[in-house]
Amino acid sequence: MKELAVKEWSSVFKERVIEAFNKFKKNDISISVHAASRLPRLNNGKNVLITDNEVIDFIKGGPNYVEGTNKNIYFDSEKQLAIIQNKETNDIVSIVRRKYMKEGWSDVVRDDE
């Protein structure tokens, strides 16, 4: 929250970020201020609509890609959604809209495979 205090955002936007942060925390998901600030901007009319609850459910399903040694990637091409998680901290660090996989993403190898 200290990071949020220094942002030059409107009080309404800050409140929305705090609400998102708390909603994810209640679902045992750690989310950075940057990622939480992306949530209100996900639905800009150009993409398939997605709710915070859909993002939470998607994260709970587990990552489907990795990037390098320190990033888990949750990617859904139909929803045009990519969620980036820091493997070391387990924080969701970014949430973006993208149509295609990024070069350098590798399939996740699950323990049961």
N, C-alpha and C positions, 0 to 999 in steps of 0.2 A: 504494500500500500504506500510505502514511502516513495517508490518510483512513480506511482500514479499522482501523488501530490505535486510533483514538479512539472507535470505535463500541462501544456497550455491548451487544454481542451475545455469545452463548456461543462458546466456543472451537470447538465442533463446527460451528456455523453459519458462523463466520469461515473455517474450513477449507474448507467447501463453497463459499463465495464465491471463495476463492483458487483452488480446483480449477477452477471455472467460468471465472474470469479467464484462467488458464493454458491451458485447453482452447480458448478462443476465440482467444487470442493465437497458438497453434500453427496456427490456421486463418486467420491474418492478419486477424483481426477485433478491433478495439479496442473494449472494453466498459468502461463506467464501473462504479464500485463499486455505485451504485444499481441499475443494470441487472443486474449479476451477482447482487445480493442478491434480485432478483425471481425468478430462475430456480428456486430450491428451492420457491418458493411458487406456481408456475404450476399444479401439479397438485393441486388441493384437493378433488377429487371432484365438483365441479360442472360441469366442462368436459371436453372431449375431451382425453385424455392426449397430451402432447407431450414429446419428449425434447430434451436439449441438442443432439444431432446434427440433429434436425429443424429446430430454430431456426437452427443454423449453415447448413444447406442452404438454408433459406428466405432468409436474408440474402444468401447467395452468388448467389441468383437475381435480386437487384436490387430496388429499391423499386418499388412500384406507385402510390404517391401522394406528394404533397408538401404541406406545410403552410407557408404563408408563403414566405419566401425562405431560411430556414435549417434546415428540417427535411425529411428524407426519411422516408417512412412505408412500412413493410412491413405489409400487412394481409391477413389470411385470415379471412373470415367463417365458414367451415366449422370451422376450428380455434379460432375466437374469439380470435385473436391479433393484437396490434398491437405493432410494434417501431418505436421512434423513434430516428432517427439525426441527429446534428448534422452539417449539410453542411460546415461550416467545418473541424471537427476530424475528421470521419468516425467519431467515437465513437458507439457504440450507447449512448444515454443512458437509455432506459427500455424495459421489456418488460411489457406488460399484457394482461390478458384483456378483450376487449370483443366484443360481438355485432355491433355495427353501426358503419359508418363514422362518423367525426366530421364535423360540419358544418365546412366550411372546408378539407377535403382536396380536392385537385385531382388529376386523373390525371397521371401522369408522361408527359412527352413525350420519347420516346427519339430518339436521333440517327438511327436507321434508319427513322424514320416520316416 
